[in-house]
Amino acid sequence: MPDVLEGGWELSPSVQLRPEPFGALAYDFTTRQLSFLKSPALVDVVRGLAQAPSVDAALTHAGVPEASHDSYVSALRTLARTGLIKERTA
């Protein structure tokens, strides 16, 4: 699997996000996997991935402080590993 810092990413088409006060519930209708995004900022990043040229750009656009980028990248790697986000194709 490519690293999330390379290329563009997006929410997998089979995944829907449901906003919650803590962030969002992410449900994959294919695998029936339910995940919790425990930060509204992380939800903003995930939603912005499809329009951003890179993960770094999505983080910046969502207002994530530079000092917090590593922890968000770690969360995005987990989301990629579980299939909730996928590498964007051209």
Buried (B, 14 or more C-beta within 10 A) or exposed (E): EEEBEEBBBBBBEBBEBEEEEEBBBBBBEEEEBEBEBEBBBBBBBBBBBEEBEBBBBBBBBBEBEEEEBEEBBEBBBEBBEBBBBBBBEE
